[in-house]
């Protein structure tokens, strides 16, 4: 089905719209149910403290619906994206007849990352965005200042990632270029070239890991500051029940959990943009071009 199409996420979405859309619908349903859990736990706490059981049974019904949707989605996803992987691999083999085996082998592995993005990363993104939006809305219902602290922290995360985008692109390009040489190096059956290859891979992986550590360290500073502010503000400036304070703390943490998907997703998107360029234009190593063309991923 991919014959005559570029090997991009956009092509996959055009060729399999119904199947992928259904996975998205189930993902959003699961995420919405999951996002409601802290709120209904808060209701159940207040209900139990008042001697009632109705709120507890409502929470149990919510858990039952969540389990059913989550299981069904995972069973369906595995089959849909397994089929897409097969078609993507077939297209890569057909187009890579002129490529060295080492390069083709590496690019097939990279191509699977595009499908993995749709199967694993994108549902995580949806979960994170829904968590983020619902958390901010519910925090706003308790006090605008709670939601304001969350929004400022989320904006700070996006600004921080923008500073890391180009370095991540260059580091992934270097790693992918070296990975494409692996089969060729192993065919030499010599210890010194193999050791040099593995050391170059290690160097690239360490640089990526160091950049990730710096990114997440900065991100956590702002996100945890938002939680501390909300905890302080809810307990000192507002008059709330125990269940309401629990809900505020829970949704503040949900906000952190959802916001963390932003740098993770953007980092993956940066890597996929480099892989897409490599699959459709050819491999020239890390020195060619910059990361500006992300729209065709």
C-alpha positions in Angstrom: 0.0 0.0 0.0 3.0 2.3 0.5 4.1 2.0 -3.1 4.4 5.5 -4.6 4.2 7.2 -1.2 6.9 8.8 0.9 7.7 6.9 4.1 6.3 9.4 6.6 3.8 9.5 9.4 1.5 11.6 7.2 1.5 8.8 4.6 0.5 6.2 7.2 -2.3 8.4 8.4 -3.6 8.8 4.9 -3.4 5.1 4.1 -4.9 3.7 7.3 -7.3 6.5 8.5 -10.1 4.3 9.8 -8.0 1.8 11.7 -5.8 4.5 13.3 -8.8 6.7 14.1 -10.5 3.9 16.0 -7.3 3.4 18.1 -7.4 7.1 18.8 -11.1 7.0 19.9 -10.4 4.2 22.3 -7.3 6.0 23.6 -9.2 9.2 24.3 -12.0 7.2 26.0 -9.5 5.4 28.2 -7.7 8.7 29.0 -10.9 10.6 29.9 -12.0 7.8 32.3 -8.5 7.7 33.8 -8.5 11.5 34.2 -11.8 11.4 36.2 -10.4 8.9 38.8 -8.9 11.4 41.2 -12.1 13.6 41.2 -14.3 10.6 42.0 -11.9 9.3 44.6 -12.3 12.7 46.3 -16.1 12.3 46.1 -15.8 8.8 47.5 -13.7 10.1 50.4 -16.2 12.8 51.3 -19.1 10.3 50.9 -17.5 7.7 53.1 -16.7 10.3 55.8 -20.4 11.3 55.7 -21.5 7.7 56.1 -22.6 7.1 52.4 -21.7 4.4 49.9 -23.2 5.7 46.7 -20.0 7.6 45.7 -17.9 4.5 46.3 -20.1 2.4 44.0 -19.9 5.1 41.4 -16.1 5.0 41.6 -16.2 1.2 41.3 -18.3 1.5 38.1 -15.7 4.0 36.7 -12.9 1.5 37.4 -14.9 -1.3 35.6 -15.4 0.9 32.5 -11.7 1.9 32.5 -10.5 -1.7 32.7 -12.8 -2.8 29.8 -11.7 0.0 27.5 -8.0 -0.4 28.3 -8.0 -4.1 27.6 -10.0 -3.8 24.3 -7.7 -1.0 23.1 -4.5 -3.0 23.6 -5.9 -6.1 21.9 -6.9 -4.0 18.9 -3.8 -1.9 18.7 -1.4 -4.8 18.5 -3.1 -6.2 15.4 -3.5 -2.9 13.6 0.1 -1.7 14.1 1.5 -5.1 13.5 0.0 -5.0 10.0 1.3 -1.5 9.4 4.8 -2.6 10.4 4.7 -5.4 7.8 3.6 -3.0 5.0 6.2 -0.4 6.0 9.0 -3.1 6.0 7.9 -4.3 2.6 8.1 -0.8 1.2 11.6 -0.2 2.6 12.9 -3.5 1.1 11.5 -2.7 -2.3 13.0 0.8 -2.3 16.3 -0.2 -0.8 17.6 -2.5 -3.4 20.5 -0.2 -4.2 21.4 0.5 -0.6 24.3 -1.4 1.2 22.8 -4.1 3.4 24.2 -2.4 6.5 22.3 0.8 5.7 19.1 -1.0 4.7 19.2 -3.1 7.9 19.6 0.0 10.1 16.9 1.9 8.2 14.4 -0.9 8.6 14.9 -0.7 12.4 14.5 3.1 12.2 11.4 2.8 10.1 9.8 0.7 12.8 10.2 3.6 15.1 7.7 5.6 13.0 5.0 2.9 13.5 6.0 2.7 17.2 5.3 6.4 17.5 1.7 5.9 16.3 1.2 2.8 18.6 2.9 3.9 21.8 4.0 7.5 21.8 0.9 9.1 20.3 -1.5 7.4 22.8 0.9 8.7 25.5 0.6 12.2 24.0 -3.2 12.0 24.0 -3.2 10.8 27.6 -0.9 13.6 28.6 -2.8 16.3 26.8 -6.1 15.2 28.2 -4.6 14.9 31.7 -3.1 18.4 31.3 -6.4 20.0 30.1 -8.6 18.3 32.7 -6.2 19.0 35.5 -6.0 22.7 34.6 -9.8 23.0 34.3 -10.5 21.3 37.6 -7.8 23.3 39.4 -9.4 26.4 38.0 -12.8 25.4 39.5 -11.1 25.4 42.9 -9.1 28.6 42.4 -7.7 30.4 39.3 -4.3 30.8 40.9 -3.9 27.0 41.0 -4.6 26.7 37.3 -2.3 29.8 36.6 0.6 28.2 38.3 0.1 25.0 36.2 -0.1 27.0 32.9 3.1 29.0 33.7 5.0 25.8 34.4 3.7 24.2 31.1 4.9 27.2 29.1 8.3 27.1 30.8 8.6 23.4 29.7 7.9 24.3 26.0 10.4 27.1 26.1 13.1 24.8 27.6 12.5 22.2 25.0 12.8 24.8 22.2 16.4 25.4 23.4 17.2 21.7 23.1 15.6 20.9 19.7 18.6 21.5 17.4 21.1 19.8 19.6 18.8 16.7 19.8 18.5 16.7 16.0 22.3 16.7 15.5 22.9 14.1 18.2 20.3 11.7 16.7 21.7 12.3 13.2 25.2 11.2 14.4 23.8 8.1 16.2 21.7 7.0 13.1 24.6 7.6 10.7 26.9 5.3 12.8 24.1 2.7 13.2 23.8 2.4 9.5 27.5 1.2 9.3 27.0 -1.6 11.8 26.5 -4.6 9.5 29.3 -3.5 7.3 31.7 -3.2 10.2 30.7 -6.7 11.6 31.2 -8.3 8.2 34.9 -7.4 8.5 35.1 -9.8 11.5 37.9 -7.7 13.0 38.0 -6.7 16.6 39.5 -3.2 16.2 36.9 -1.8 13.8 34.1 -3.4 15.8 35.4 -1.8 19.0 35.8 1.6 17.3 32.2 1.3 16.0 30.7 0.4 19.4 32.7 3.2 21.1 31.3 5.7 18.6 27.8 4.4 19.3 28.4 4.7 23.0 29.7 8.3 22.6 26.6 9.3 20.7 24.3 7.6 23.2 26.1 9.3 26.2 25.7 12.7 24.6 22.0 12.2 24.0 21.6 10.9 27.5 23.4 13.9 29.0 21.2 16.3 26.9 18.1 14.4 28.2 19.3 14.7 31.8 19.8 18.4 31.5 16.4 18.9 29.8 14.5 16.9 32.4 16.4 18.5 35.3 15.2 21.9 34.2 11.7 20.7 33.5 11.3 19.2 36.9 12.4 22.4 38.6 9.3 24.2 37.2 6.8 21.4 37.5 7.6 20.5 41.1 7.6 24.2 42.0 4.0 24.3 40.6 3.0 21.4 42.9 4.6 23.0 46.0 2.8 26.3 45.3 -0.6 24.5 44.8 -0.2 22.5 48.0 0.7 25.6 50.0 -2.1 27.7 48.4 -4.8 25.0 48.9 -4.0 24.4 52.5 -3.4 28.1 53.6 -5.5 30.3 51.4 -8.6 28.2 50.7 -11.2 26.6 53.0 -11.7 23.1 51.6 -12.8 19.6 52.6 -10.3 16.7 52.9 -11.5 15.2 49.7 -11.1 18.5 47.8 -7.5 18.9 49.0 -6.8 15.4 47.9 -8.3 16.2 44.5 -6.2 19.3 44.2 -3.0 17.5 45.0 -3.9 14.6 42.7 -4.7 16.9 39.8 -1.5 18.9 40.4 0.4 15.6 40.1 -1.6 14.6 37.0 -0.7 18.0 35.5 3.0 17.1 36.1 2.5 13.7 34.6 0.8 15.1 31.6 3.2 17.9 31.1 6.2 15.5 31.1 4.8 13.9 27.9 5.5 17.2 26.1 9.3 17.1 26.1 9.3 13.3 25.7 7.1 13.6 22.6 8.9 16.6 21.2 12.2 14.7 21.6 10.8 11.7 19.8 9.4 14.0 17.1 12.9 15.5 16.6 14.4 12.0 16.2 11.6 10.9 13.8 12.1 14.0 11.7 15.8 13.0 11.2 14.8 9.4 10.5 12.2 10.5 7.9 14.7 12.7 6.1 17.2 9.8 6.1 14.6 7.3 4.7 13.3 9.5 1.9 16.4 11.5 1.0 19.2 9.2 1.8 21.9 9.1 4.5 24.6 11.8 4.3 25.6 11.7 8.0 25.1 14.3 10.7 26.8 17.1 8.7 24.0 17.6 6.2 21.1 20.0 6.7 19.4 21.2 9.9 16.2 20.1 11.7 14.0 22.8 10.3 11.8 20.6 8.1 9.6 18.8 10.6 6.2 19.1 8.9 6.6 16.0 6.6 7.3 13.6 9.5 
